[in-house]
Amino acid sequence: MADSAMQGLFWATLIGALLRASTPILLAANGGLVTEACGATNVALEGLLLISAFFGVIGSAYAAIWMPGMGAGFYACLGLCCGLAAALIFSLVLAFLHLELGADLVIAGIGINMLAAGLTIYLMSVLTGDKGSTASLASYALPVLHIPGFATWPIVDVLLNSESRQGHHVLVYAALISCLGVHGLLARTSLGLRLRAIGESREAAIAAGIDVKKSQYLAFAISGLCAGLGGLHLSMGYLAVFQADMSAGRGFLALAAVFLGTRRPLGTVAASFLFGASTVLAAQLGLLAIPSQLVYMIPPFATLAAMAAAGAWRRARSRRTQAIGA
């Protein structure tokens, strides 16, 4: 019995770590899935994670300086609003460049990523005198949530509230809710129907009287907010500090999750957890006497391997279908 209970706690703890590692990838991937539904690939997810993480920390830190005595929760909420606003603005800038000025979406997205990387380091240097992190600023973290009533079920308690039993971060729960929200948006709402119609055929959507630009602007806005939450989890989650390039490729992993998941909500969620698992594995191997260069290779290698395996599976399925049809 004791061995079984310990094994259950081990798996619950592992799943809890997986949830934390997957949260920023999952949130950004859900945002990418919304724009992908209308035929627009949001390559700027990496930059959106970075810019929201930075402005979340800066917003909470300077709110405390300018409005003393308001409480940590108030400052954290202001930081949340600043981070989301920054991600929303950058996402709408990308939409404007593409929809109004005719810029190539991939090139414009890469430009947003480069701008976010350079701008955050520049502003951090100006505001703190440090190009590495905002450790000199007293910023604030968003809270954790504890779900009571499971003290007599240790495995369930660890799964729902982390191994510390204090709760998961609020954005971990937000990531799980976003999965249901994005699925409901795309499958059950008129906006989702319009977005999918645009993705299928833009010309047919215009002929049907759909305001294509308005719908795509909304898609980019939703994508920016989702990615913004992912970035805030990095800098206002279990840490309350911004570090240069702290997104560390998670935006690209999120984009890969959308394609690996065949642009479907369930597949995107599964792929996001796969990449989260590779991040957990890298973190665990980092504690061992393994060269850091090999550890850093694990998430991108997992991405390439998963994409190659998925492509081979789709080609095999297509051949089987053609053989049956013949």
BALOBA-1460 file (C-alpha; in Angstrom, 3 decimals):
// residues 326
<rec num="1" residu="m" x="0.000" y="0.000" z="0.000"/>
<rec num="2" residu="a" x="2.780" y="2.404" z="0.960"/>
<rec num="3" residu="d" x="4.647" y="1.750" z="-2.303"/>
<rec num="4" residu="s" x="1.463" y="2.304" z="-4.298"/>
<rec num="5" residu="a" x="0.767" y="5.582" z="-2.498"/>
<rec num="6" residu="m" x="4.339" y="6.797" z="-3.045"/>
<rec num="7" residu="q" x="4.130" y="5.911" z="-6.727"/>
<rec num="8" residu="g" x="0.853" y="7.800" z="-7.012"/>
<rec num="9" residu="l" x="2.380" y="10.861" z="-5.348"/>
<rec num="10" residu="f" x="5.359" y="10.661" z="-7.679"/>
<rec num="11" residu="w" x="3.145" y="10.719" z="-10.759"/>
<rec num="12" residu="a" x="0.952" y="13.474" z="-9.333"/>
<rec num="13" residu="t" x="4.048" y="15.564" z="-8.606"/>
<rec num="14" residu="l" x="5.363" y="14.916" z="-12.096"/>
<rec num="15" residu="i" x="2.053" y="15.968" z="-13.640"/>
<rec num="16" residu="g" x="2.091" y="19.114" z="-11.522"/>
<rec num="17" residu="a" x="5.556" y="19.988" z="-12.854"/>
<rec num="18" residu="l" x="4.317" y="19.240" z="-16.369"/>
<rec num="19" residu="l" x="1.401" y="21.640" z="-15.926"/>
<rec num="20" residu="r" x="3.698" y="24.443" z="-14.807"/>
<rec num="21" residu="a" x="6.170" y="23.893" z="-17.641"/>
<rec num="22" residu="s" x="3.443" y="23.601" z="-20.283"/>
<rec num="23" residu="t" x="1.411" y="26.649" z="-19.238"/>
<rec num="24" residu="p" x="3.198" y="29.364" z="-21.297"/>
<rec num="25" residu="i" x="3.435" y="27.055" z="-24.321"/>
<rec num="26" residu="l" x="-0.217" y="26.057" z="-24.027"/>
<rec num="27" residu="l" x="-1.482" y="29.627" z="-23.691"/>
<rec num="28" residu="a" x="0.557" y="30.842" z="-26.653"/>
<rec num="29" residu="a" x="-0.440" y="27.810" z="-28.733"/>
<rec num="30" residu="n" x="-4.135" y="28.451" z="-28.065"/>
<rec num="31" residu="g" x="-3.604" y="32.010" z="-29.255"/>
<rec num="32" residu="g" x="-1.838" y="30.773" z="-32.369"/>
<rec num="33" residu="l" x="-4.665" y="28.334" z="-33.004"/>
<rec num="34" residu="v" x="-7.215" y="31.167" z="-33.168"/>
<rec num="35" residu="t" x="-5.323" y="33.064" z="-35.869"/>
<rec num="36" residu="e" x="-4.513" y="29.839" z="-37.702"/>
<rec num="37" residu="a" x="-8.250" y="29.135" z="-37.937"/>
<rec num="38" residu="c" x="-8.635" y="32.189" z="-40.180"/>
<rec num="39" residu="g" x="-5.622" y="31.327" z="-42.298"/>
<rec num="40" residu="a" x="-3.132" y="33.634" z="-40.564"/>
<rec num="41" residu="t" x="-0.037" y="32.121" z="-38.955"/>
<rec num="42" residu="n" x="1.045" y="34.177" z="-35.948"/>
<rec num="43" residu="v" x="4.821" y="33.857" z="-36.120"/>
<rec num="44" residu="a" x="5.182" y="36.596" z="-33.488"/>
<rec num="45" residu="l" x="4.168" y="34.408" z="-30.525"/>
<rec num="46" residu="e" x="7.755" y="34.443" z="-29.215"/>
<rec num="47" residu="g" x="7.844" y="38.226" z="-29.207"/>
<rec num="48" residu="l" x="4.411" y="38.473" z="-27.597"/>
<rec num="49" residu="l" x="5.540" y="36.227" z="-24.744"/>
<rec num="50" residu="l" x="8.617" y="38.369" z="-24.235"/>
<rec num="51" residu="i" x="6.950" y="41.771" z="-24.394"/>
<rec num="52" residu="s" x="4.135" y="40.836" z="-22.007"/>
<rec num="53" residu="a" x="6.588" y="39.306" z="-19.534"/>
<rec num="54" residu="f" x="8.611" y="42.520" z="-19.517"/>
<rec num="55" residu="f" x="5.787" y="45.013" z="-19.199"/>
<rec num="56" residu="g" x="4.070" y="42.903" z="-16.540"/>
<rec num="57" residu="v" x="7.105" y="43.222" z="-14.283"/>
<rec num="58" residu="i" x="7.691" y="46.883" z="-15.109"/>
<rec num="59" residu="g" x="4.024" y="47.733" z="-14.609"/>
<rec num="60" residu="s" x="3.807" y="46.104" z="-11.182"/>
<rec num="61" residu="a" x="7.151" y="47.562" z="-10.016"/>
<rec num="62" residu="y" x="6.426" y="51.148" z="-11.060"/>
<rec num="63" residu="a" x="2.862" y="50.986" z="-9.788"/>
<rec num="64" residu="a" x="4.320" y="50.333" z="-6.332"/>
<rec num="65" residu="i" x="6.669" y="53.301" z="-6.742"/>
<rec num="66" residu="w" x="4.031" y="55.714" z="-7.995"/>
<rec num="67" residu="m" x="1.127" y="54.527" z="-5.810"/>
<rec num="68" residu="p" x="2.547" y="53.346" z="-2.480"/>
<rec num="69" residu="g" x="0.404" y="51.613" z="0.088"/>
<rec num="70" residu="m" x="-2.079" y="49.976" z="-2.298"/>
<rec num="71" residu="g" x="-1.108" y="46.361" z="-1.602"/>
<rec num="72" residu="a" x="0.707" y="43.608" z="-3.469"/>
<rec num="73" residu="g" x="-2.473" y="42.258" z="-5.078"/>
<rec num="74" residu="f" x="-3.274" y="45.657" z="-6.588"/>
<rec num="75" residu="y" x="0.227" y="46.043" z="-8.034"/>
<rec num="76" residu="a" x="0.172" y="42.519" z="-9.447"/>
<rec num="77" residu="c" x="-3.161" y="43.199" z="-11.150"/>
<rec num="78" residu="l" x="-1.810" y="46.410" z="-12.675"/>
<rec num="79" residu="g" x="1.192" y="44.467" z="-13.920"/>
<rec num="80" residu="l" x="-1.181" y="41.913" z="-15.443"/>
<rec num="81" residu="c" x="-3.063" y="44.684" z="-17.251"/>
<rec num="82" residu="c" x="0.177" y="46.265" z="-18.510"/>
<rec num="83" residu="g" x="1.483" y="42.947" z="-19.820"/>
<rec num="84" residu="l" x="-1.777" y="42.109" z="-21.574"/>
<rec num="85" residu="a" x="-2.016" y="45.605" z="-23.055"/>
<rec num="86" residu="a" x="1.529" y="45.369" z="-24.431"/>
<rec num="87" residu="a" x="0.875" y="41.968" z="-26.019"/>
<rec num="88" residu="l" x="-2.436" y="43.201" z="-27.431"/>
<rec num="89" residu="i" x="-0.828" y="46.289" z="-28.985"/>
<rec num="90" residu="f" x="2.001" y="44.312" z="-30.576"/>
<rec num="91" residu="s" x="-0.450" y="41.731" z="-31.904"/>
<rec num="92" residu="l" x="-2.640" y="44.441" z="-33.442"/>
<rec num="93" residu="v" x="0.448" y="46.089" z="-34.940"/>
<rec num="94" residu="l" x="1.212" y="42.778" z="-36.631"/>
<rec num="95" residu="a" x="-2.380" y="42.576" z="-37.876"/>
<rec num="96" residu="f" x="-2.208" y="46.156" z="-39.188"/>
<rec num="97" residu="l" x="1.045" y="45.505" z="-41.034"/>
<rec num="98" residu="h" x="-0.452" y="42.448" z="-42.687"/>
<rec num="99" residu="l" x="-4.063" y="43.451" z="-43.289"/>
<rec num="100" residu="e" x="-3.672" y="47.145" z="-44.089"/>
<rec num="101" residu="l" x="-0.155" y="47.488" z="-45.491"/>
<rec num="102" residu="g" x="0.048" y="44.079" z="-47.168"/>
<rec num="103" residu="a" x="3.203" y="42.991" z="-45.340"/>
<rec num="104" residu="d" x="4.134" y="39.324" z="-45.542"/>
<rec num="105" residu="l" x="2.878" y="37.777" z="-42.317"/>
<rec num="106" residu="v" x="5.948" y="35.608" z="-41.706"/>
<rec num="107" residu="i" x="8.421" y="38.450" z="-42.280"/>
<rec num="108" residu="a" x="6.343" y="40.859" z="-40.185"/>
<rec num="109" residu="g" x="6.121" y="38.278" z="-37.395"/>
<rec num="110" residu="i" x="9.890" y="37.787" z="-37.402"/>
<rec num="111" residu="g" x="10.255" y="41.569" z="-37.248"/>
<rec num="112" residu="i" x="7.981" y="41.717" z="-34.190"/>
<rec num="113" residu="n" x="10.078" y="39.009" z="-32.511"/>
<rec num="114" residu="m" x="13.294" y="40.933" z="-33.174"/>
<rec num="115" residu="l" x="11.725" y="44.189" z="-32.014"/>
<rec num="116" residu="a" x="10.502" y="42.614" z="-28.784"/>
<rec num="117" residu="a" x="13.916" y="41.101" z="-28.033"/>
<rec num="118" residu="g" x="15.775" y="44.353" z="-28.652"/>
<rec num="119" residu="l" x="13.218" y="46.673" z="-27.080"/>
<rec num="120" residu="t" x="12.966" y="44.760" z="-23.816"/>
<rec num="121" residu="i" x="16.751" y="44.732" z="-23.345"/>
<rec num="122" residu="y" x="17.017" y="48.433" z="-24.228"/>
<rec num="123" residu="l" x="14.224" y="49.515" z="-21.893"/>
<rec num="124" residu="m" x="15.549" y="47.264" z="-19.132"/>
<rec num="125" residu="s" x="18.958" y="48.909" z="-19.481"/>
<rec num="126" residu="v" x="17.426" y="52.396" z="-19.372"/>
<rec num="127" residu="l" x="15.145" y="51.687" z="-16.404"/>
<rec num="128" residu="t" x="17.406" y="49.501" z="-14.269"/>
<rec num="129" residu="g" x="20.928" y="49.948" z="-15.607"/>
<rec num="130" residu="d" x="21.120" y="46.182" z="-16.114"/>
<rec num="131" residu="k" x="20.817" y="44.362" z="-19.448"/>
<rec num="132" residu="g" x="20.374" y="40.950" z="-17.814"/>
<rec num="133" residu="s" x="17.405" y="41.144" z="-15.478"/>
<rec num="134" residu="t" x="15.101" y="43.422" z="-13.491"/>
<rec num="135" residu="a" x="16.242" y="41.982" z="-10.166"/>
<rec num="136" residu="s" x="16.892" y="45.495" z="-8.847"/>
<rec num="137" residu="l" x="13.178" y="46.320" z="-9.144"/>
<rec num="138" residu="a" x="10.709" y="45.160" z="-6.501"/>
<rec num="139" residu="s" x="8.096" y="43.560" z="-8.764"/>
<rec num="140" residu="y" x="5.144" y="41.408" z="-7.775"/>
<rec num="141" residu="a" x="3.894" y="37.932" z="-8.641"/>
<rec num="142" residu="l" x="0.329" y="36.902" z="-9.405"/>
<rec num="143" residu="p" x="-1.206" y="34.622" z="-6.760"/>
<rec num="144" residu="v" x="-1.538" y="30.873" z="-6.494"/>
<rec num="145" residu="l" x="-4.940" y="29.291" z="-6.002"/>
<rec num="146" residu="h" x="-5.632" y="26.480" z="-3.562"/>
<rec num="147" residu="i" x="-8.562" y="24.141" z="-4.157"/>
<rec num="148" residu="p" x="-9.693" y="22.917" z="-0.722"/>
<rec num="149" residu="g" x="-11.422" y="19.711" z="0.256"/>
<rec num="150" residu="f" x="-8.918" y="17.092" z="-0.895"/>
<rec num="151" residu="a" x="-6.702" y="16.714" z="2.166"/>
<rec num="152" residu="t" x="-7.838" y="13.107" z="2.630"/>
<rec num="153" residu="w" x="-6.884" y="12.257" z="-0.981"/>
<rec num="154" residu="p" x="-3.169" y="13.085" z="-1.131"/>
<rec num="155" residu="i" x="-2.710" y="12.160" z="-4.776"/>
<rec num="156" residu="v" x="-5.626" y="14.318" z="-5.929"/>
<rec num="157" residu="d" x="-4.481" y="17.109" z="-3.605"/>
<rec num="158" residu="v" x="-0.980" y="17.099" z="-5.098"/>
<rec num="159" residu="l" x="-2.387" y="17.029" z="-8.633"/>
<rec num="160" residu="l" x="-4.743" y="19.953" z="-8.040"/>
<rec num="161" residu="n" x="-2.614" y="22.004" z="-5.674"/>
<rec num="162" residu="s" x="1.019" y="21.069" z="-6.503"/>
<rec num="163" residu="e" x="3.436" y="19.152" z="-4.321"/>
<rec num="164" residu="s" x="3.595" y="22.076" z="-1.843"/>
<rec num="165" residu="r" x="-0.186" y="21.750" z="-1.324"/>
<rec num="166" residu="q" x="-0.417" y="25.556" z="-1.525"/>
<rec num="167" residu="g" x="-1.962" y="25.559" z="-4.979"/>
<rec num="168" residu="h" x="-0.992" y="26.046" z="-8.597"/>
<rec num="169" residu="h" x="-0.422" y="29.463" z="-10.032"/>
<rec num="170" residu="v" x="-3.605" y="31.179" z="-11.196"/>
<rec num="171" residu="l" x="-2.356" y="31.176" z="-14.802"/>
<rec num="172" residu="v" x="-1.974" y="27.376" z="-14.733"/>
<rec num="173" residu="y" x="-5.719" y="27.157" z="-14.208"/>
<rec num="174" residu="a" x="-6.206" y="29.915" z="-16.808"/>
<rec num="175" residu="a" x="-4.288" y="27.807" z="-19.351"/>
<rec num="176" residu="l" x="-6.550" y="24.822" z="-18.742"/>
<rec num="177" residu="i" x="-9.651" y="27.009" z="-19.010"/>
<rec num="178" residu="s" x="-8.309" y="28.548" z="-22.222"/>
<rec num="179" residu="c" x="-8.321" y="25.105" z="-23.844"/>
<rec num="180" residu="l" x="-12.054" y="24.840" z="-23.293"/>
<rec num="181" residu="g" x="-12.538" y="28.482" z="-24.218"/>
<rec num="182" residu="v" x="-10.733" y="28.241" z="-27.553"/>
<rec num="183" residu="h" x="-12.518" y="25.011" z="-28.436"/>
<rec num="184" residu="g" x="-15.861" y="26.613" z="-27.601"/>
<rec num="185" residu="l" x="-14.971" y="29.764" z="-29.515"/>
<rec num="186" residu="l" x="-14.041" y="27.936" z="-32.701"/>
<rec num="187" residu="a" x="-16.752" y="25.264" z="-32.570"/>
<rec num="188" residu="r" x="-19.723" y="26.950" z="-30.905"/>
<rec num="189" residu="t" x="-19.734" y="30.672" z="-31.676"/>
<rec num="190" residu="s" x="-20.537" y="32.774" z="-34.713"/>
<rec num="191" residu="l" x="-17.068" y="34.345" z="-34.561"/>
<rec num="192" residu="g" x="-15.497" y="30.909" z="-34.673"/>
<rec num="193" residu="l" x="-17.663" y="29.977" z="-37.640"/>
<rec num="194" residu="r" x="-16.588" y="33.148" z="-39.455"/>
<rec num="195" residu="l" x="-12.928" y="32.522" z="-38.701"/>
<rec num="196" residu="r" x="-13.089" y="28.958" z="-39.979"/>
<rec num="197" residu="a" x="-14.942" y="30.126" z="-43.087"/>
<rec num="198" residu="i" x="-12.198" y="32.673" z="-43.777"/>
<rec num="199" residu="g" x="-9.569" y="29.999" z="-43.272"/>
<rec num="200" residu="e" x="-11.311" y="27.698" z="-45.737"/>
<rec num="201" residu="s" x="-11.803" y="30.325" z="-48.435"/>
<rec num="202" residu="r" x="-11.348" y="34.053" z="-48.001"/>
<rec num="203" residu="e" x="-13.109" y="34.806" z="-51.275"/>
<rec num="204" residu="a" x="-16.133" y="32.693" z="-50.348"/>
<rec num="205" residu="a" x="-16.293" y="34.388" z="-46.937"/>
<rec num="206" residu="i" x="-16.298" y="37.821" z="-48.566"/>
<rec num="207" residu="a" x="-19.014" y="36.678" z="-50.967"/>
<rec num="208" residu="a" x="-21.066" y="35.483" z="-47.994"/>
<rec num="209" residu="g" x="-20.925" y="38.989" z="-46.493"/>
<rec num="210" residu="i" x="-18.409" y="38.279" z="-43.713"/>
<rec num="211" residu="d" x="-16.316" y="41.253" z="-42.603"/>
<rec num="212" residu="v" x="-12.996" y="39.497" z="-43.082"/>
<rec num="213" residu="k" x="-10.706" y="42.222" z="-41.744"/>
<rec num="214" residu="k" x="-12.751" y="42.765" z="-38.605"/>
<rec num="215" residu="s" x="-12.829" y="39.040" z="-37.893"/>
<rec num="216" residu="q" x="-9.083" y="38.713" z="-38.420"/>
<rec num="217" residu="y" x="-8.374" y="41.711" z="-36.206"/>
<rec num="218" residu="l" x="-10.414" y="40.019" z="-33.476"/>
<rec num="219" residu="a" x="-8.465" y="36.801" z="-34.013"/>
<rec num="220" residu="f" x="-5.145" y="38.618" z="-33.628"/>
<rec num="221" residu="a" x="-6.428" y="40.394" z="-30.526"/>
<rec num="222" residu="i" x="-7.442" y="37.101" z="-28.905"/>
<rec num="223" residu="s" x="-4.132" y="35.577" z="-29.917"/>
<rec num="224" residu="g" x="-2.246" y="38.464" z="-28.339"/>
<rec num="225" residu="l" x="-4.149" y="38.181" z="-25.068"/>
<rec num="226" residu="c" x="-3.554" y="34.437" z="-24.831"/>
<rec num="227" residu="a" x="0.154" y="34.805" z="-25.555"/>
<rec num="228" residu="g" x="0.267" y="37.708" z="-23.119"/>
<rec num="229" residu="l" x="-0.984" y="35.470" z="-20.329"/>
<rec num="230" residu="g" x="1.727" y="32.978" z="-21.234"/>
<rec num="231" residu="g" x="4.400" y="35.652" z="-20.973"/>
<rec num="232" residu="l" x="3.053" y="36.842" z="-17.626"/>
<rec num="233" residu="h" x="3.342" y="33.307" z="-16.291"/>
<rec num="234" residu="l" x="7.078" y="33.471" z="-16.995"/>
<rec num="235" residu="s" x="7.774" y="36.746" z="-15.179"/>
<rec num="236" residu="m" x="4.924" y="36.977" z="-12.643"/>
<rec num="237" residu="g" x="4.366" y="33.315" z="-11.910"/>
<rec num="238" residu="y" x="6.603" y="31.484" z="-9.488"/>
<rec num="239" residu="l" x="9.256" y="34.173" z="-10.056"/>
<rec num="240" residu="a" x="8.755" y="37.933" z="-9.980"/>
<rec num="241" residu="v" x="11.542" y="39.056" z="-12.284"/>
<rec num="242" residu="f" x="12.164" y="39.556" z="-15.990"/>
<rec num="243" residu="q" x="15.321" y="38.183" z="-17.592"/>
<rec num="244" residu="a" x="16.634" y="38.896" z="-21.071"/>
<rec num="245" residu="d" x="15.173" y="36.479" z="-23.637"/>
<rec num="246" residu="m" x="13.361" y="34.592" z="-20.896"/>
<rec num="247" residu="s" x="10.803" y="33.214" z="-23.357"/>
<rec num="248" residu="a" x="13.633" y="30.893" z="-24.494"/>
<rec num="249" residu="g" x="11.908" y="29.701" z="-27.661"/>
<rec num="250" residu="r" x="8.580" y="28.832" z="-26.044"/>
<rec num="251" residu="g" x="6.726" y="30.909" z="-28.631"/>
<rec num="252" residu="f" x="8.247" y="28.837" z="-31.426"/>
<rec num="253" residu="l" x="7.377" y="25.654" z="-29.538"/>
<rec num="254" residu="a" x="3.794" y="26.942" z="-29.308"/>
<rec num="255" residu="l" x="3.719" y="27.572" z="-33.048"/>
<rec num="256" residu="a" x="5.057" y="24.083" z="-33.666"/>
<rec num="257" residu="a" x="2.367" y="22.692" z="-31.340"/>
<rec num="258" residu="v" x="-0.334" y="24.234" z="-33.541"/>
<rec num="259" residu="f" x="1.009" y="22.492" z="-36.642"/>
<rec num="260" residu="l" x="1.867" y="19.245" z="-34.886"/>
<rec num="261" residu="g" x="-1.670" y="19.206" z="-33.500"/>
<rec num="262" residu="t" x="-2.997" y="19.537" z="-37.085"/>
<rec num="263" residu="r" x="-4.538" y="22.930" z="-36.218"/>
<rec num="264" residu="r" x="-7.095" y="21.320" z="-33.915"/>
<rec num="265" residu="p" x="-7.673" y="22.176" z="-30.235"/>
<rec num="266" residu="l" x="-7.158" y="18.684" z="-28.825"/>
<rec num="267" residu="g" x="-4.073" y="18.008" z="-30.926"/>
<rec num="268" residu="t" x="-2.609" y="21.406" z="-30.018"/>
<rec num="269" residu="v" x="-3.101" y="20.700" z="-26.311"/>
<rec num="270" residu="a" x="-1.428" y="17.296" z="-26.620"/>
<rec num="271" residu="a" x="1.514" y="18.756" z="-28.538"/>
<rec num="272" residu="s" x="1.894" y="21.564" z="-25.984"/>
<rec num="273" residu="f" x="2.116" y="19.027" z="-23.164"/>
<rec num="274" residu="l" x="4.654" y="17.048" z="-25.186"/>
<rec num="275" residu="f" x="6.882" y="20.105" z="-25.459"/>
<rec num="276" residu="g" x="6.263" y="20.912" z="-21.803"/>
<rec num="277" residu="a" x="7.438" y="17.417" z="-20.943"/>
<rec num="278" residu="s" x="10.656" y="18.002" z="-22.910"/>
<rec num="279" residu="t" x="11.206" y="21.172" z="-20.874"/>
<rec num="280" residu="v" x="10.722" y="19.259" z="-17.611"/>
<rec num="281" residu="l" x="13.156" y="16.606" z="-18.800"/>
<rec num="282" residu="a" x="15.709" y="19.275" z="-19.690"/>
<rec num="283" residu="a" x="15.342" y="20.851" z="-16.248"/>
<rec num="284" residu="q" x="15.875" y="17.490" z="-14.526"/>
<rec num="285" residu="l" x="18.904" y="16.633" z="-16.647"/>
<rec num="286" residu="g" x="20.313" y="20.056" z="-15.867"/>
<rec num="287" residu="l" x="20.739" y="18.889" z="-12.259"/>
<rec num="288" residu="l" x="23.041" y="16.102" z="-13.406"/>
<rec num="289" residu="a" x="26.590" y="16.225" z="-14.683"/>
<rec num="290" residu="i" x="25.473" y="16.664" z="-18.284"/>
<rec num="291" residu="p" x="26.827" y="19.439" z="-20.534"/>
<rec num="292" residu="s" x="24.394" y="22.346" z="-20.629"/>
<rec num="293" residu="q" x="24.619" y="22.451" z="-24.438"/>
<rec num="294" residu="l" x="23.034" y="18.997" z="-24.624"/>
<rec num="295" residu="v" x="20.333" y="19.982" z="-22.140"/>
<rec num="296" residu="y" x="19.384" y="23.060" z="-24.196"/>
<rec num="297" residu="m" x="19.058" y="20.858" z="-27.283"/>
<rec num="298" residu="i" x="16.288" y="18.697" z="-25.812"/>
<rec num="299" residu="p" x="13.196" y="20.924" z="-26.491"/>
<rec num="300" residu="p" x="14.129" y="21.784" z="-30.120"/>
<rec num="301" residu="f" x="15.156" y="18.179" z="-30.772"/>
<rec num="302" residu="a" x="11.816" y="16.976" z="-29.386"/>
<rec num="303" residu="t" x="10.078" y="19.464" z="-31.685"/>
<rec num="304" residu="l" x="11.910" y="18.253" z="-34.785"/>
<rec num="305" residu="a" x="11.412" y="14.591" z="-33.884"/>
<rec num="306" residu="a" x="7.688" y="15.072" z="-33.218"/>
<rec num="307" residu="m" x="7.152" y="17.007" z="-36.459"/>
<rec num="308" residu="a" x="9.046" y="14.371" z="-38.459"/>
<rec num="309" residu="a" x="7.079" y="11.530" z="-36.848"/>
<rec num="310" residu="a" x="3.775" y="13.300" z="-37.457"/>
<rec num="311" residu="g" x="4.680" y="13.914" z="-41.105"/>
<rec num="312" residu="a" x="5.645" y="10.277" z="-41.630"/>
<rec num="313" residu="w" x="2.393" y="9.121" z="-40.024"/>
<rec num="314" residu="r" x="0.308" y="11.418" z="-42.232"/>
<rec num="315" residu="r" x="2.109" y="10.216" z="-45.378"/>
<rec num="316" residu="a" x="1.572" y="6.578" z="-44.389"/>
<rec num="317" residu="r" x="-2.111" y="7.225" z="-43.736"/>
<rec num="318" residu="s" x="-2.446" y="8.965" z="-47.092"/>
<rec num="319" residu="r" x="-0.874" y="5.992" z="-48.883"/>
<rec num="320" residu="r" x="-3.206" y="3.587" z="-47.120"/>
<rec num="321" residu="t" x="-6.190" y="5.700" z="-48.087"/>
<rec num="322" residu="q" x="-5.070" y="5.814" z="-51.719"/>
<rec num="323" residu="a" x="-4.520" y="2.042" z="-51.716"/>
<rec num="324" residu="i" x="-8.021" y="1.438" z="-50.371"/>
<rec num="325" residu="g" x="-9.486" y="3.856" z="-52.939"/>
<rec num="326" residu="a" x="-7.677" y="2.078" z="-55.754"/>
